């Protein structure tokens, strides 16, 4: 089996990927980092993603949306943050659709464990959407994946303590 760690380059995904790597080593499984380049990330983060994959010794898959953010802005006359989640075109075009396309094409990914660095105390949406550390996440009737959220109930203090304890390679953007 393969473990896929969805990796944004943020602190949560770095810690969850590190935990997943430790589990993969114990279970003699392969860890693959999957990064979605939304085309609006900081250059330092894109560089960090590559360095982190080398540091953790994991294969890296970088996915990109069909069009760049700036092209989508021309198509949508409103800023997504002021609308309810179902109208957030940036999330759907830059992340969700990219993820679904990848999962649909990669047979290994459909049956794998997917690790995500989600902490429910970060937002009301996450608190309502995610309640279990191990669950299934369905994107449509035909596409459900097994999800592991190792940081779901972790607070900020614990997150920082674990990053230091595991001596995790830091993204320079974290301090900005």
Z-matrix of the N, CA and C atoms (Angstrom, degrees):
N
C 1 1.457
C 2 1.526 1 109.13
N 3 1.300 2 115.40 1 154.88
C 4 1.459 3 122.42 2 178.72
C 5 1.527 4 108.38 3 -114.23
N 6 1.321 5 115.73 4 144.05
C 7 1.461 6 120.94 5 173.97
C 8 1.523 7 106.93 6 -108.89
N 9 1.314 8 116.10 7 124.45
C 10 1.456 9 122.06 8 177.33
C 11 1.520 10 108.43 9 -101.90
N 12 1.318 11 116.50 10 124.07
C 13 1.468 12 120.73 11 176.15
C 14 1.525 13 107.11 12 -108.44
N 15 1.315 14 115.60 13 116.09
C 16 1.469 15 121.13 14 178.99
C 17 1.514 16 107.05 15 -77.82
N 18 1.336 17 115.57 16 121.98
C 19 1.450 18 121.21 17 -165.25
C 20 1.522 19 112.19 18 -126.56
N 21 1.326 20 116.50 19 109.46
C 22 1.472 21 121.42 20 -179.61
C 23 1.523 22 112.31 21 -86.87
N 24 1.322 23 116.31 22 -23.82
C 25 1.458 24 121.08 23 -173.09
C 26 1.517 25 111.34 24 102.15
N 27 1.327 26 116.37 25 -1.73
C 28 1.455 27 121.33 26 177.06
C 29 1.521 28 112.25 27 -84.18
N 30 1.322 29 115.37 28 174.14
C 31 1.468 30 120.96 29 -177.83
C 32 1.524 31 112.45 30 -63.15
N 33 1.329 32 116.49 31 -42.99
C 34 1.462 33 119.78 32 -177.97
C 35 1.527 34 111.79 33 -63.19
N 36 1.332 35 116.08 34 -45.08
C 37 1.463 36 117.97 35 -179.10
C 38 1.528 37 111.13 36 -70.95
N 39 1.333 38 118.14 37 -31.25
C 40 1.467 39 120.13 38 177.34
C 41 1.529 40 110.90 39 -65.52
N 42 1.321 41 116.66 40 -44.16
C 43 1.464 42 119.73 41 179.05
C 44 1.529 43 110.69 42 -68.11
N 45 1.320 44 118.01 43 -44.34
C 46 1.472 45 119.28 44 -178.96
C 47 1.532 46 110.73 45 -65.40
N 48 1.336 47 118.25 46 -36.91
C 49 1.467 48 120.73 47 177.20
C 50 1.532 49 110.70 48 -66.31
N 51 1.319 50 116.72 49 -37.82
C 52 1.466 51 120.68 50 177.87
C 53 1.524 52 110.82 51 -64.62
N 54 1.305 53 116.90 52 -43.01
C 55 1.473 54 121.23 53 176.62
C 56 1.528 55 109.83 54 -62.93
N 57 1.333 56 116.24 55 -44.18
C 58 1.467 57 120.75 56 179.20
C 59 1.529 58 111.12 57 -61.56
N 60 1.331 59 116.77 58 -38.27
C 61 1.467 60 120.71 59 178.54
C 62 1.526 61 110.65 60 -62.96
N 63 1.325 62 116.94 61 -41.51
C 64 1.461 63 120.52 62 178.83
C 65 1.533 64 110.66 63 -63.43
N 66 1.321 65 116.64 64 -40.84
C 67 1.468 66 120.66 65 177.80
C 68 1.528 67 110.12 66 -67.22
N 69 1.325 68 117.01 67 -43.20
C 70 1.470 69 121.15 68 179.64
C 71 1.532 70 110.75 69 -59.43
N 72 1.323 71 116.84 70 -40.53
C 73 1.470 72 120.25 71 178.95
C 74 1.526 73 111.34 72 -64.35
N 75 1.337 74 116.55 73 -43.75
C 76 1.468 75 120.85 74 -179.91
C 77 1.529 76 110.59 75 -64.55
N 78 1.328 77 116.72 76 -40.48
C 79 1.468 78 121.37 77 -177.03
C 80 1.530 79 112.47 78 -89.44
N 81 1.339 80 116.51 79 1.05
C 82 1.457 81 122.25 80 -178.13
C 83 1.536 82 111.64 81 55.97
N 84 1.310 83 114.77 82 46.22
C 85 1.466 84 122.57 83 179.42
C 86 1.519 85 109.38 84 -110.91
N 87 1.296 86 115.82 85 162.62
C 88 1.458 87 121.78 86 177.96
C 89 1.531 88 109.06 87 -91.28
N 90 1.339 89 115.56 88 137.96
C 91 1.463 90 121.14 89 175.36
C 92 1.519 91 108.41 90 -109.17
N 93 1.325 92 115.89 91 130.92
C 94 1.464 93 122.15 92 175.78
C 95 1.520 94 107.57 93 -121.97
N 96 1.329 95 115.43 94 126.59
C 97 1.468 96 120.16 95 173.29
C 98 1.518 97 107.84 96 -87.36
N 99 1.331 98 115.93 97 135.65
C 100 1.463 99 120.87 98 176.99
C 101 1.519 100 107.28 99 -122.11
N 102 1.322 101 114.83 100 121.11
C 103 1.466 102 121.60 101 -178.74
C 104 1.521 103 109.03 102 -117.76
N 105 1.320 104 115.95 103 131.72
C 106 1.461 105 120.16 104 173.99
C 107 1.523 106 107.80 105 -100.11
N 108 1.322 107 115.09 106 113.89
C 109 1.464 108 121.39 107 176.13
C 110 1.524 109 106.56 108 -84.38
N 111 1.314 110 116.13 109 100.63
C 112 1.466 111 120.86 110 -175.90
C 113 1.526 112 112.84 111 -75.32
N 114 1.296 113 117.42 112 -3.01
C 115 1.471 114 126.10 113 -179.35
C 116 1.525 115 112.69 114 76.77
N 117 1.319 116 117.82 115 3.37
C 118 1.470 117 120.05 116 177.45
C 119 1.529 118 112.10 117 -124.45
N 120 1.321 119 116.21 118 10.37
C 121 1.459 120 119.73 119 179.50
C 122 1.519 121 111.52 120 -77.95
N 123 1.315 122 115.24 121 162.02
C 124 1.462 123 121.00 122 176.79
C 125 1.526 124 109.67 123 -69.43
N 126 1.324 125 116.44 124 141.87
C 127 1.465 126 120.74 125 178.14
C 128 1.521 127 111.36 126 -56.60
N 129 1.352 128 116.57 127 -37.07
C 130 1.464 129 120.18 128 178.99
C 131 1.528 130 111.08 129 -61.25
N 132 1.322 131 116.73 130 -35.38
C 133 1.462 132 119.83 131 179.76
C 134 1.515 133 110.86 132 -70.01
N 135 1.317 134 117.66 133 -41.67
C 136 1.467 135 120.04 134 179.22
C 137 1.532 136 110.19 135 -62.16
N 138 1.323 137 117.48 136 -39.07
C 139 1.464 138 121.95 137 176.46
C 140 1.535 139 110.09 138 -67.51
N 141 1.338 140 116.08 139 -42.26
C 142 1.466 141 121.13 140 179.63
C 143 1.532 142 111.13 141 -60.80
N 144 1.311 143 117.49 142 -40.54
C 145 1.467 144 121.19 143 -179.73
C 146 1.527 145 110.03 144 -56.35
N 147 1.318 146 116.30 145 -44.37
C 148 1.469 147 120.22 146 179.02
C 149 1.537 148 111.26 147 -66.51
N 150 1.327 149 115.99 148 -44.52
C 151 1.472 150 119.92 149 179.78
C 152 1.524 151 111.13 150 -63.37
N 153 1.341 152 116.53 151 -41.31
C 154 1.464 153 120.54 152 -179.64
C 155 1.527 154 110.59 153 -62.72
N 156 1.324 155 117.35 154 -42.05
C 157 1.471 156 119.68 155 -179.58
C 158 1.527 157 110.66 156 -62.13
N 159 1.331 158 116.87 157 -37.02
C 160 1.464 159 120.28 158 175.44
C 161 1.525 160 110.46 159 -68.56
N 162 1.338 161 116.00 160 -44.48
C 163 1.471 162 121.28 161 -178.84
C 164 1.525 163 111.26 162 -59.43
N 165 1.321 164 115.50 163 -41.70
C 166 1.466 165 119.68 164 -177.53
C 167 1.527 166 111.77 165 -87.69
N 168 1.332 167 115.92 166 -7.76
C 169 1.466 168 122.85 167 -179.61
C 170 1.533 169 111.51 168 59.95
N 171 1.319 170 114.78 169 56.65
C 172 1.462 171 120.64 170 178.99
C 173 1.529 172 109.49 171 -130.71
N 174 1.307 173 114.66 172 147.44
C 175 1.463 174 119.86 173 173.45
C 176 1.527 175 108.30 174 -62.47
N 177 1.321 176 116.32 175 145.79
C 178 1.463 177 121.61 176 -179.69
C 179 1.518 178 109.81 177 -121.41
N 180 1.327 179 115.67 178 128.69
C 181 1.461 180 121.85 179 172.30
C 182 1.522 181 106.41 180 -114.28
N 183 1.321 182 116.19 181 126.28
C 184 1.464 183 120.80 182 177.11
C 185 1.522 184 108.23 183 -110.37
N 186 1.318 185 115.05 184 123.77
C 187 1.459 186 121.74 185 179.76
C 188 1.526 187 108.88 186 -108.32
N 189 1.323 188 116.39 187 150.11
C 190 1.461 189 121.01 188 177.82
C 191 1.524 190 109.60 189 -134.92
N 192 1.331 191 116.49 190 150.67
C 193 1.463 192 119.54 191 176.80
C 194 1.528 193 110.93 192 -70.23
N 195 1.324 194 114.99 193 166.57
C 196 1.466 195 119.90 194 -179.85
C 197 1.529 196 112.04 195 -61.30
N 198 1.329 197 116.26 196 -35.81
C 199 1.463 198 121.42 197 179.01
C 200 1.524 199 108.59 198 -131.42
N 201 1.319 200 115.41 199 158.60
C 202 1.461 201 120.74 200 177.44
C 203 1.524 202 110.31 201 -74.95
N 204 1.314 203 115.62 202 157.27
C 205 1.466 204 122.17 203 178.99
C 206 1.527 205 111.52 204 -49.90
N 207 1.320 206 116.91 205 -46.11
C 208 1.465 207 120.99 206 -176.34
C 209 1.527 208 111.45 207 -61.64
N 210 1.312 209 117.57 208 -30.86
C 211 1.468 210 120.76 209 177.08
C 212 1.529 211 110.91 210 -72.57
N 213 1.323 212 116.64 211 -38.32
C 214 1.470 213 119.83 212 177.62
C 215 1.527 214 111.00 213 -67.23
N 216 1.328 215 117.00 214 -34.96
C 217 1.464 216 120.31 215 179.37
C 218 1.528 217 110.08 216 -57.35
N 219 1.307 218 116.85 217 -36.73
C 220 1.471 219 120.84 218 178.95
C 221 1.529 220 111.95 219 -66.70
N 222 1.347 221 116.24 220 -28.49
C 223 1.466 222 121.52 221 -177.71
C 224 1.533 223 113.67 222 -83.20
N 225 1.327 224 116.88 223 -22.47
C 226 1.461 225 120.96 224 -174.94
C 227 1.525 226 110.07 225 -120.54
N 228 1.320 227 117.54 226 121.12
C 229 1.469 228 121.17 227 -173.75
C 230 1.528 229 115.06 228 -82.36
N 231 1.299 230 118.85 229 4.50
C 232 1.462 231 120.86 230 -177.10
C 233 1.522 232 110.12 231 -130.55
N 234 1.310 233 114.94 232 153.58
C 235 1.455 234 119.84 233 177.23
C 236 1.520 235 108.99 234 -81.70
N 237 1.319 236 118.42 235 130.29
C 238 1.469 237 121.05 236 -171.93
C 239 1.517 238 116.26 237 -66.25
N 240 1.315 239 118.74 238 -27.19
C 241 1.459 240 120.43 239 -173.12
C 242 1.521 241 113.49 240 -65.62
N 243 1.326 242 118.01 241 -20.41
C 244 1.465 243 119.40 242 -177.11
C 245 1.521 244 113.21 243 -89.55
N 246 1.319 245 117.40 244 -1.40
C 247 1.453 246 121.97 245 -177.64
C 248 1.525 247 111.14 246 -108.93
N 249 1.333 248 116.67 247 160.67
C 250 1.478 249 119.37 248 175.22
C 251 1.530 250 110.02 249 -61.69
N 252 1.332 251 117.84 250 159.68
C 253 1.471 252 121.43 251 -175.72
C 254 1.532 253 114.34 252 -51.18
N 255 1.318 254 118.51 253 -35.74
C 256 1.466 255 118.81 254 -177.12
C 257 1.529 256 112.51 255 -66.43
N 258 1.325 257 118.45 256 -14.47
C 259 1.458 258 122.05 257 178.12
C 260 1.527 259 112.67 258 -104.52
N 261 1.293 260 117.57 259 6.84
C 262 1.468 261 120.73 260 -176.72
C 263 1.520 262 109.70 261 -81.68
N 264 1.308 263 116.15 262 83.67
C 265 1.463 264 121.24 263 -177.38
C 266 1.517 265 112.49 264 -57.11
N 267 1.348 266 118.09 265 -33.49
C 268 1.470 267 119.60 266 -177.74
C 269 1.525 268 110.38 267 -63.94
N 270 1.321 269 117.83 268 -41.87
C 271 1.459 270 121.10 269 178.63
C 272 1.534 271 110.02 270 -63.03
N 273 1.323 272 116.30 271 -47.25
C 274 1.465 273 119.73 272 -176.96
C 275 1.521 274 112.38 273 -66.11
N 276 1.310 275 118.56 274 -46.68
C 277 1.464 276 121.01 275 -175.69
C 278 1.526 277 113.36 276 -79.86
N 279 1.323 278 117.38 277 -36.66
C 280 1.466 279 119.81 278 -174.32
C 281 1.524 280 113.34 279 -90.23
N 282 1.338 281 117.66 280 -21.95
C 283 1.465 282 119.97 281 -177.24
C 284 1.529 283 113.25 282 -126.46
N 285 1.317 284 117.50 283 -65.47
C 286 1.472 285 121.56 284 -171.96
C 287 1.527 286 112.78 285 -57.58
N 288 1.324 287 117.70 286 -50.88
C 289 1.464 288 119.82 287 -178.76
C 290 1.525 289 111.85 288 -63.61
N 291 1.324 290 116.73 289 -35.09
C 292 1.469 291 121.63 290 178.31
C 293 1.533 292 108.98 291 -65.66
N 294 1.320 293 116.55 292 -45.18
C 295 1.463 294 122.08 293 178.67
C 296 1.526 295 110.63 294 -61.58
N 297 1.322 296 117.29 295 -47.20
C 298 1.470 297 121.16 296 -178.50
C 299 1.526 298 110.97 297 -62.68
N 300 1.316 299 116.90 298 -42.93
C 301 1.469 300 120.12 299 179.20
C 302 1.528 301 110.55 300 -61.42
N 303 1.321 302 116.81 301 -43.02
C 304 1.460 303 120.79 302 178.09
C 305 1.525 304 110.90 303 -62.08
N 306 1.314 305 117.04 304 -49.45
C 307 1.463 306 120.66 305 -178.30
C 308 1.521 307 111.71 306 -62.68
N 309 1.315 308 117.13 307 -34.27
C 310 1.465 309 121.91 308 -179.51
C 311 1.531 310 110.71 309 -68.97
N 312 1.323 311 117.07 310 -36.71
C 313 1.466 312 121.10 311 -176.19
C 314 1.527 313 113.62 312 -85.81
N 315 1.309 314 118.74 313 -29.38
C 316 1.469 315 122.37 314 -173.98
C 317 1.533 316 110.29 315 -97.50
N 318 1.303 317 116.01 316 105.36
C 319 1.474 318 120.94 317 -178.31
C 320 1.527 319 112.25 318 -61.06
N 321 1.330 320 117.16 319 -38.24
C 322 1.467 321 120.30 320 178.89
C 323 1.524 322 110.87 321 -62.24
N 324 1.321 323 116.41 322 -37.88
C 325 1.463 324 121.00 323 -176.86
C 326 1.523 325 112.16 324 -66.45
N 327 1.305 326 117.13 325 -32.41
C 328 1.471 327 120.29 326 -178.45
C 329 1.525 328 111.88 327 -62.25
N 330 1.328 329 116.61 328 -34.43
C 331 1.461 330 120.92 329 -175.12
C 332 1.518 331 113.54 330 -104.59
N 333 1.305 332 117.34 331 5.65
C 334 1.462 333 121.92 332 -176.28
C 335 1.525 334 111.60 333 -88.61
N 336 1.318 335 114.22 334 175.85
C 337 1.460 336 121.09 335 170.58
C 338 1.528 337 106.45 336 -96.66
N 339 1.324 338 116.08 337 133.23
C 340 1.460 339 122.23 338 -178.67
C 341 1.526 340 109.16 339 -112.06
N 342 1.317 341 115.02 340 118.93
C 343 1.455 342 121.70 341 -177.97
C 344 1.523 343 108.18 342 -97.86
N 345 1.332 344 115.43 343 130.07
C 346 1.465 345 120.45 344 179.28
C 347 1.522 346 108.99 345 -131.01
N 348 1.307 347 115.63 346 139.41
C 349 1.462 348 121.67 347 -179.11
C 350 1.516 349 111.62 348 -87.87
N 351 1.306 350 115.98 349 64.64
C 352 1.461 351 121.53 350 -178.12
C 353 1.520 352 109.41 351 -103.83
N 354 1.336 353 115.30 352 129.06
C 355 1.469 354 121.14 353 173.69
C 356 1.520 355 107.10 354 -115.78
N 357 1.316 356 116.40 355 124.15
C 358 1.459 357 119.18 356 -174.16
C 359 1.523 358 113.71 357 -68.50
N 360 1.335 359 118.50 358 -21.77
C 361 1.465 360 118.67 359 -178.93
C 362 1.531 361 112.45 360 -79.84
N 363 1.326 362 117.70 361 3.06
C 364 1.468 363 120.46 362 178.75
C 365 1.525 364 113.44 363 -78.65
N 366 1.327 365 116.62 364 -26.38
C 367 1.465 366 118.43 365 179.89
C 368 1.523 367 109.99 366 -159.95
N 369 1.294 368 115.97 367 158.02
C 370 1.462 369 121.33 368 177.62
C 371 1.530 370 109.92 369 -64.36
N 372 1.335 371 116.86 370 -38.98
C 373 1.462 372 120.09 371 178.09
C 374 1.524 373 110.57 372 -57.60
N 375 1.329 374 117.14 373 -48.17
C 376 1.457 375 120.05 374 -179.04
C 377 1.520 376 111.80 375 -65.41
N 378 1.316 377 116.52 376 -36.86
C 379 1.461 378 119.69 377 178.97
C 380 1.530 379 110.71 378 -64.17
N 381 1.319 380 116.93 379 -36.74
C 382 1.461 381 121.27 380 179.73
C 383 1.532 382 111.98 381 -80.09
N 384 1.314 383 116.44 382 -34.10
C 385 1.465 384 121.77 383 -174.49
C 386 1.528 385 113.39 384 -80.77
N 387 1.332 386 117.21 385 -35.07
C 388 1.459 387 120.95 386 -173.46
C 389 1.522 388 110.02 387 -120.20
N 390 1.344 389 116.30 388 123.82
C 391 1.460 390 119.29 389 -178.63
C 392 1.520 391 113.04 390 -127.07
N 393 1.332 392 117.72 391 -16.01
C 394 1.460 393 120.70 392 -176.33
C 395 1.526 394 110.98 393 -124.24
N 396 1.314 395 115.91 394 143.88
C 397 1.462 396 121.62 395 178.35
C 398 1.531 397 110.49 396 -67.53
N 399 1.327 398 117.46 397 -37.82
C 400 1.461 399 122.78 398 175.47
C 401 1.520 400 107.77 399 -116.69
N 402 1.329 401 116.05 400 124.56
C 403 1.459 402 119.14 401 -179.47
C 404 1.517 403 109.81 402 -159.73
N 405 1.306 404 114.69 403 -177.00
C 406 1.463 405 121.38 404 172.99
C 407 1.525 406 107.18 405 -109.69
N 408 1.302 407 115.60 406 140.44
C 409 1.459 408 121.09 407 175.94
C 410 1.517 409 106.24 408 -117.82
N 411 1.328 410 115.40 409 120.08
C 412 1.460 411 120.35 410 -178.40
C 413 1.526 412 109.83 411 -106.40
N 414 1.314 413 114.94 412 131.32
C 415 1.460 414 120.68 413 179.57
C 416 1.523 415 111.39 414 -101.54
N 417 1.324 416 116.45 415 -21.20
C 418 1.458 417 123.44 416 170.77
C 419 1.524 418 106.59 417 -163.73
N 420 1.325 419 117.25 418 -177.13
C 421 1.468 420 120.20 419 -175.96
C 422 1.526 421 113.30 420 -60.68
N 423 1.328 422 116.43 421 -29.55
C 424 1.460 423 120.51 422 -174.84
C 425 1.519 424 114.54 423 -102.81
N 426 1.310 425 117.15 424 0.25
C 427 1.458 426 119.12 425 -174.83
C 428 1.527 427 111.59 426 -134.14
N 429 1.325 428 114.79 427 100.22
C 430 1.460 429 122.12 428 175.27
C 431 1.524 430 107.61 429 -127.16
N 432 1.322 431 116.03 430 140.92
C 433 1.461 432 120.90 431 179.41
C 434 1.525 433 109.85 432 -125.55
N 435 1.342 434 114.75 433 158.27
C 436 1.455 435 120.91 434 175.70
C 437 1.522 436 107.75 435 -85.42
N 438 1.327 437 116.23 436 126.01
C 439 1.460 438 121.19 437 -175.26
C 440 1.523 439 110.01 438 -119.34
N 441 1.327 440 114.13 439 137.71
C 442 1.463 441 122.28 440 174.35
C 443 1.522 442 106.82 441 -120.55
N 444 1.319 443 115.96 442 122.29
C 445 1.460 444 123.08 443 -179.93
C 446 1.531 445 108.47 444 -115.12
N 447 1.345 446 117.56 445 80.56
C 448 1.467 447 119.63 446 -173.35
C 449 1.523 448 114.07 447 -65.02
N 450 1.327 449 118.51 448 -18.51
C 451 1.464 450 121.25 449 -177.32
C 452 1.526 451 113.11 450 -106.20
N 453 1.300 452 117.51 451 10.34
C 454 1.462 453 121.17 452 -172.33
C 455 1.531 454 112.82 453 -49.26
N 456 1.314 455 117.94 454 -43.35
C 457 1.462 456 121.50 455 -175.50
C 458 1.533 457 113.61 456 -107.51
N 459 1.321 458 116.53 457 18.67
C 460 1.463 459 121.60 458 -178.20
C 461 1.528 460 109.89 459 -86.63
N 462 1.333 461 115.66 460 135.38
C 463 1.471 462 119.25 461 177.06
C 464 1.528 463 109.99 462 -91.95
N 465 1.321 464 116.09 463 173.09
C 466 1.463 465 122.90 464 -176.70
C 467 1.529 466 112.36 465 -59.29
N 468 1.319 467 117.55 466 -43.69
C 469 1.461 468 121.56 467 -178.51
C 470 1.526 469 110.61 468 -63.06
N 471 1.311 470 116.68 469 -44.00
C 472 1.465 471 120.84 470 -179.96
C 473 1.528 472 110.33 471 -66.98
N 474 1.312 473 116.75 472 -40.45
C 475 1.465 474 121.42 473 177.53
C 476 1.530 475 110.28 474 -55.81
N 477 1.317 476 116.58 475 -51.33
C 478 1.466 477 120.93 476 -179.08
C 479 1.529 478 111.97 477 -63.53
N 480 1.327 479 116.26 478 -39.51
C 481 1.463 480 120.45 479 179.46
C 482 1.531 481 111.10 480 -63.75
N 483 1.332 482 116.87 481 -41.22
C 484 1.468 483 120.62 482 -179.28
C 485 1.525 484 112.06 483 -71.19
N 486 1.326 485 117.30 484 -35.49
C 487 1.468 486 120.25 485 176.16
C 488 1.525 487 109.68 486 -60.04
N 489 1.327 488 116.36 487 -42.48
C 490 1.468 489 120.24 488 178.04
C 491 1.526 490 111.13 489 -69.61
N 492 1.324 491 116.77 490 -43.03
C 493 1.472 492 120.89 491 -177.78
C 494 1.529 493 111.24 492 -59.88
N 495 1.333 494 117.15 493 -42.14
C 496 1.461 495 120.94 494 -178.88
C 497 1.531 496 112.36 495 -87.34
N 498 1.340 497 115.67 496 1.34
C 499 1.468 498 120.69 497 178.31
C 500 1.533 499 111.56 498 52.24
N 501 1.310 500 115.13 499 47.17
C 502 1.464 501 121.65 500 -175.07
C 503 1.528 502 110.51 501 -70.72
N 504 1.312 503 114.94 502 134.89
C 505 1.455 504 122.00 503 175.31
C 506 1.529 505 108.50 504 -57.33
N 507 1.315 506 116.61 505 125.34
C 508 1.472 507 120.25 506 -174.78
C 509 1.517 508 113.01 507 -95.78
N 510 1.310 509 114.00 508 144.70
C 511 1.472 510 122.69 509 174.20
C 512 1.527 511 106.86 510 -82.73
N 513 1.339 512 119.92 511 128.22
C 514 1.465 513 121.10 512 178.94
C 515 1.530 514 112.96 513 -57.76
N 516 1.315 515 116.84 514 -25.15
C 517 1.468 516 121.24 515 -179.60
C 518 1.529 517 111.36 516 -67.53
N 519 1.331 518 118.16 517 -25.30
C 520 1.462 519 120.54 518 -178.86
C 521 1.506 520 111.98 519 -58.15
N 522 1.314 521 117.75 520 -30.39
C 523 1.466 522 120.74 521 -177.28
C 524 1.516 523 112.48 522 -88.73
N 525 1.300 524 117.37 523 -10.05
C 526 1.479 525 121.33 524 -178.01
C 527 1.505 526 110.47 525 -83.80
